[in-house]
Amino acid sequence: MALTYNAPDNILADAFNSVCPDYSADVFKIALLNAYTFNAAHDEWLDVNSTEIADANGYDTPGQNLTSVSSVQAGGTYVLDAASPVWTAASGTIGPATDAEIYNDTAVGDRLICNIDFGAAHSAADGSNFQLTFNNSGIFIGAF
């Protein structure tokens, strides 16, 4: 599947202006959305949570914690990375989902970090995995 990565206006501005929070102690979540249309002005979880898929069949709202999160800004480059998430469908289908939203669950307002547009709706049938595989270089990389 072809993915499009979108970031709200705030995250790139923060990264490029050297005011990124210390992410080492923060909790980041990734949630699956359905029929969401990206809007760069959306910057908090409440702006998008009405499109989250149902809490059922192996998917828990409001998304799962990302693990191994790293955020590095050096040499004119900002990289956000984490372990690739997976949900296992049990007792039914997970989805459909058209997007995934990464947000900082520790920040005031649960600040949005990155929207991943799948380009089409995807589901995982009972007993199969809904998995996102992040690029080995990071979830997204910004040059400034």
C-alpha positions in Angstrom: 0.0 0.0 0.0 1.3 3.5 -0.8 1.4 5.7 2.3 1.3 9.5 2.6 2.8 11.1 5.7 1.2 14.3 6.8 2.3 16.4 9.8 0.2 19.2 11.4 1.7 22.7 11.0 2.8 22.7 14.7 5.1 19.7 14.7 7.4 20.8 11.9 7.5 24.4 13.1 8.5 23.1 16.6 11.1 20.8 15.1 12.6 23.4 12.9 12.6 26.1 15.5 14.5 23.9 18.1 11.7 23.8 20.6 10.9 20.1 20.3 9.9 18.7 23.7 12.0 16.0 25.3 10.2 12.9 24.0 12.1 10.4 26.1 9.5 10.5 28.9 6.4 11.1 26.8 3.8 8.5 25.9 3.0 8.3 22.2 0.0 6.6 20.8 -1.0 5.5 17.3 -4.7 5.2 16.5 -6.5 3.9 13.4 -9.0 6.3 11.7 -11.6 5.7 9.0 -12.8 8.3 6.5 -10.6 11.1 7.9 -9.6 14.0 5.6 -6.2 15.5 6.6 -6.3 19.1 7.8 -3.0 20.7 8.7 -4.8 23.0 11.2 -5.9 19.9 13.3 -3.3 19.7 16.1 -5.0 17.9 19.0 -6.5 14.4 19.4 -10.0 15.9 19.9 -9.8 17.3 16.3 -9.7 13.8 14.8 -10.9 11.2 17.4 -14.5 11.2 16.1 -13.1 9.2 13.1 -11.3 6.5 15.1 -12.4 3.0 14.4 -14.5 1.1 16.9 -13.1 -0.4 20.1 -13.5 -4.1 19.1 -12.0 -7.3 17.9 -8.4 -6.6 19.1 -8.3 -2.9 18.6 -8.5 -0.8 21.7 -9.4 2.9 21.7 -7.7 5.4 21.9 -5.0 3.5 20.0 -1.9 1.7 21.3 1.3 3.0 22.8 4.2 3.3 20.5 7.3 1.7 21.7 11.0 2.5 21.2 10.2 6.1 20.3 13.1 8.3 19.3 13.3 11.9 18.2 16.6 13.3 16.9 17.4 16.7 15.6 21.0 17.0 14.3 22.9 18.3 11.3 19.9 20.0 9.7 17.7 16.9 9.9 14.8 16.0 12.3 13.9 12.3 12.5 11.0 10.7 14.4 11.0 6.9 14.8 9.4 4.1 16.7 8.8 0.4 16.5 6.2 -0.7 14.0 2.8 -1.3 15.6 0.6 -4.3 15.1 -3.0 -5.2 16.1 -4.2 -8.8 15.9 -7.8 -9.3 14.9 -9.7 -11.6 17.3 -13.4 -12.5 17.2 -14.0 -10.3 14.1 -12.4 -7.8 11.7 -10.4 -4.8 12.6 -11.2 -1.9 10.4 -11.8 -0.6 7.9 -9.2 2.1 8.5 -8.0 4.7 6.0 -5.4 6.5 8.2 -3.3 6.2 11.3 -2.7 9.1 13.6 0.3 9.4 15.9 -0.2 11.7 18.9 1.6 12.7 22.1 -0.6 11.4 24.9 1.5 13.2 27.5 1.3 16.7 25.9 -1.5 19.1 26.9 -4.4 18.5 24.4 -2.8 15.2 23.2 -0.9 17.0 20.5 -1.0 15.4 17.0 2.4 14.4 15.6 1.8 12.6 12.2 -1.0 11.4 10.0 -0.4 8.4 7.8 -2.9 8.2 4.9 -3.2 4.6 3.6 -4.6 5.8 0.2 -7.5 3.3 0.6 -9.4 1.5 3.3 -7.8 -1.6 4.8 -9.0 -4.2 7.3 -7.6 -7.3 9.1 -9.8 -10.4 9.1 -10.3 -12.5 12.3 -6.9 -14.1 13.2 -4.8 -11.9 11.0 -2.7 -8.8 11.7 -3.2 -5.2 10.9 0.4 -4.0 10.8 2.1 -0.8 9.9 5.8 -1.2 9.0 7.7 2.0 9.4 10.7 2.8 7.2 14.1 1.8 8.7 15.1 5.4 8.4 12.3 6.6 10.6 8.6 7.5 10.5 9.4 10.8 9.0 12.4 12.9 8.3 12.5 16.6 7.8 15.4 18.7 6.5 15.8 22.3 7.5 
